[in-house]
Amino acid sequence: MIRPLVPADRERLERLWIDTFSEAHPSLPRRFWEARRPVFYRALAAETVRVFSRCGLVRPDGLVSVSSDGELQCLFVARALQGTGAGSLLLDHVVEENRVRSVRVLEENLGGRFFLQRYGFIETGREANPVAGQQELVMYREELRTESMRRRA
């Protein structure tokens, strides 16, 4: 079930965020993500924030957030639910609702990159992320990139 964020979700989602991001980025220790809690809090303050909960459960098991300009700021699901379609449900929901345009992904997050590529996101550039000590990929959804290029012409 996809639903809005409620205050009671925050503590569990913070733990899930630290766990899933630590696993997705093996070169960055857990304490790296623990020190970046403000990044997570900014994602919770995004224009659109949705939570995934398994049917019949109130407990949050995933989150997606999108900024007002269409940037996917955060997407994760509990490890036990990865590969079950929970992440796809979250992304489908915000793609329909917000026309998600772009996302930034650290280079080593191969699972996240491949997942986003299946949704039509393509790499359009790379920028150094000195805090993480690696490249950050800038990805845009192909159909939206094509539309914006047509409008400019």
Buried (B, 14 or more C-beta within 10 A) or exposed (E): EBEEBEEEBBEBBBEBBBBBBBBBBEEBEEEBBEEBEEBBEEBBEBEBBBBBBBEEEEEBBBBBBBBEEBBBBBBBBBEEBBEEEBBBBBBBBBBEEBEBBBBBBBBBBEBBBEBBEEBBBEBEEEEEBEEBEBBBBBBBBBEBBEEEEEEEE
